[in-house]
């Protein structure tokens, strides 16, 4: 399960953790979105509120947290959870890091590769010195060690370069939310090819994918709002091209979609989003339909489906889609 933003307090957060753990889910992930709840704080609370379920961060980035600080956080969370922590890293994007946070956004892929290498050294108890693409650590060594011999590192990826980096260096891959199953097949091929080139077994890499869940007996009623959200998603440069092309849809709609959304607003562009696109990008429908779609993602290559409902639907999603006996 994945927790979205809008959590009001500890009692609510504790309840979300309890119902997921009691239902038998393998892991509980927390997303990071700047200017909302701080993710490491939530994970520390969840570590104290649970006993078995693994706790994932999906994802933080190596610009706002340098490898030393990230290593401290990962080791601490792994210790207080008894070895249940999963670390997810993503590149974020220029509009957030540079545009809103006021930090330079430089060489994201190179920076990610070097961050993973330095993190692994730090979490192994080694001393790290030297410049990376962004930071210059000065003889840093952690005074705390994680419980796990190797804390699993997941990389978020969309395009071919990021997918190949994940295949080369990561323990797992976090595929973007809002991806069709046909995109997953393409992504798995890229990851596997990079793993083999790096001398790794592709089967050793956990393919995780966040799946947006909208449980409903009336999908048509939800279509307008979901189409508007898809306009916002596909308007992002490069993301729209990759998801539509590899998802089996026509990327030729994007110039019109982006121009209309910019000049007239997102609602004015929803006519360019078909029902079939919404059905491919979401888990939309009753429990039976959502389970069918989860199975479709598994057949496409997803090892670890991460279910992301709205908070108001969280408990009903746990009950309807939880592991079967």
N, C-alpha and C positions, 0 to 999 in steps of 0.2 A: 504494500500500500504506500501511497505518497500523500503527504499532508501539504495542502495549499495554504495560502496566507489568510489572515483574518481571525486568528486565534485570540480569544479575549483573556484567558487566564489559565492558571495551572490546573484547576479542576477539569477544565475542558480538554486540555492537552493530555492529562493523565487518562481520561476516559477514551480518547482516540487510541492511545497506546494499548490500553487494556483490551478493547474489543478486537483489535488486530491480532494481538498476541493470543488471546483466548480462542480466536477463530482458526489459528494454526498457520497464519501467514509467515513466510520465511524472513521477511525484512520489512522495515518501515523507514521510508525516506522522507527527508525534509528538503524542500527547494529553497534556494537563496534568491531573493529579489531585493535589491537595494531600496532602502527607505521603508521597508516593512520589518517584520520581526527578525531579530538577529539569529542566524541559523545555529551557530555553535552553542548559544545559550539554550535554545530549544533542545538540541541533542543531549546536552548535559542533563537537562531535566528528564528527558526520555530514558537516559541510561539509568537514572535512579528509580524510575517508575516501572521498569520492565526487568525481566529476568532471562528470557530466552531469545527473543526476536532480535535479529541483526539490525543495526542502525546505520542508515546510509545518508550521506550528504550529496545532494544532487542539484547544483554543483556550486563550488566556490571557484575563484579565479586567482592566478598568480600575480596579479597587478596590485590588488588591494591588500593581499597578504603575502609577504615574502616567504621563501621556503623555511626559514628558521621559525617564524611565527606559526606557519602552517604545520610544521613538524611538531612544535610544542602542543598545538591544539589536537592533532591526530593522536599523538602518544597519550595525552591526558584522557581523551575520550575513550581510547581503547582500554586504558587501565581501569577507569571507573565503570566501564561497561563489562569488564571481564573478557575482553577480546572479541567484541561484537561489532567493531566499527568498520565501515566501508567509506573510503574517501573518493569523492567524485570531483574532478577538475574540469573546467571549461575555460574558453578564451574570453568569455563575455563579448563585448563589441565596442567599437570606438565611441559610439554615441553615449554609452554609459560611462566608460572609463575616462575618456578624454572630455566628452561633452558635458557630463554632469559631475563627475568626481574630480575633474581637473588634474588628471594624471596622464602622462604620456602613454600612448598605446603603440608599442613598438614590436615588430617582428614576432607576432603572436605564436606561430608554430615553433619557431626556434626557442622562444621563451618557454613554451610549454614543455618541449623536450628536455631542456636543461633543468627546469623545475622538477620534473619527475625524477631525473637522475640525482639531483641534490637531495630531494626528499627521501629517496631510498637510502642514501648514504647516512643521512641524519637519523632516520628511524632504525637503522642497523647499529647505531651507536658510534658511527665514525665521525671524525672531525672534518669539517668542510671549509675550504677557503677558496677564494677566487671569484672572478667576475663571470656572470652569466649574461644573458641578453639584456637583463633589466637590473639585477641586483649584483652587488659585490660583497659577498660574505667574508668576514674577517676572522678566520680560525674559530668557527662555531661548532660546538658540540652539545647535544642535548644531555641534560642531567637526568632525564626520565626516559624509560624505554617502554614501548608498547608490550602488551601481553602476547599478541600474535607475533610469530616469527617474522612475518611480512604482512603489513597492513595492505589489503587489496586496494589498488589505485585504478579507478575508472576514469576514462576520458570521454567527455561529451564531444560528439562529432556529427557533422552534416555532410560536408563536401568531401571529395576524394582525397585531398591532402591530409585533412584531419583524420579521416577514417584510416588511412594508411599509417599515420603516426600512431594511432591507437593500436593498430595491429602489430606494430613494431615494438612498442614499449609498455603497453598497459596490461593490467590483469583483466580488465573488463572494459566494455564500451557502453556508454549511455547514448542511445540513439534519441534524437530529438522527439519531443512530443509533437503530435500532429504529423505523423508520417504514415503513408499508406503501406500495406503489406508488401506491395510490389517494390517499393523503395527499399524495404528491409532486405529483400533478396539481392539487390544491387550492392547495398552496404556490406552485407556479409561476404560477398565475393571480394570486395576491395580489402576488407580486414584480413581475410584468409590469405590473399596474395601477399600482403605486406608481412604477415606473420611468417610465411614460408621463406620469403626473401631474407628475413632476419634470423632464420634458423630456429623458429619457434613452431610449436604445434598449434595450429589454429583452434583445435578443440579445447585448448587450455584457456582460451579467452572467453569470458562470460559476456554474452550479448544481451544486454538489458535494454528495454525500450519503455518509455513512459507512454501510456495509453490513456487518452482523455475519455473518461467514462461519463455518459449521459444516460442514466437509466430512466426509461419512460415507456409508457404504453401508447403514447401519441407523438411519434417522431415528427410529424408534420408541423405540430405546434411549435417545436423548438427550432425548426429550420431557419427562419429569418435571423434570429440572434446568432446562430452558429455560422451562417453565411457571412454575416458582418464580421465576426471574429476571424474568419478565413481571409477576408479581404485584408485585414490588418496584418495577418501572417504573411500572405503572399506578396504584399507590397514591399516587404523587406528586400533590399538588393541582394541578389545571388541566391538567397534562400528560396524564393519563389521559383526560380529557374530549376534548381536542383530537385525540389520536391515534386514539381509538376512533371518534369521530363522523366525522372526516374520512377515516378509514381504512375506513369501511364496516361497522363493528361497533357493537353496542348499548352505549352508555355507561351504560345502566341497571344494569349489573352492578356498577358502581363502589361504591355505598354498601355493598353486601354484601361485596364484595371487601376494602374498606378496614377495615370493622369486624371481619371474620374475621381478617385479617392482624394487626391490632392486638391482638386479644384472644386469638387462638389460635396465631398464628404464620403465616408465609407458606405453609408446606406445606399448611396446612389450607384455604387458599383456591385451590389449584391446580385444583380441580374446576370453577372458574368460567372457566378458560382453555381454549378449544377447540384441537384440533389445527390447525384452519384459521387461528386467530389466530397461532399459532407460525409456521406456514408463510408467513404474510403479513409477519411482522415480522423474520424471519431469512432468510438464504440457507442453506438446510438441504438436504443431500442430496449426491449425487455430483457430479463436475465438470460433467457434462452438465446436470444440474438447476440448479446454481449459475450456469452460463453463461446458461441460459434466463432465470433471474431477473434477472441483470444486464441482459440485453436488455430485459426488462420495465420496469426502472427507466429505462433510456435512452428507451424509447418514452413513458414518463410525463413526461419532461422533464429527466432528470439528464444533464448534460454530462460530469460528472467523477465516476464511481463510485469511492469510496475503500474498499478492501477491508480489513476489520478482523477477522483471525482471532485465535485464541489464540496465544501465542508458541510453544507446542509444535507448533502446526500451521502456523506461518508459512511455512516452506520448502516444505511440500507444497502450500500454497495458491498460492504464487508459481509453482511448477511447473505446477500444474493449471489456473490461471486467468490466467496471464500473457498479454500481448498475442500475438496470432497473427501469423505472418509475413505 
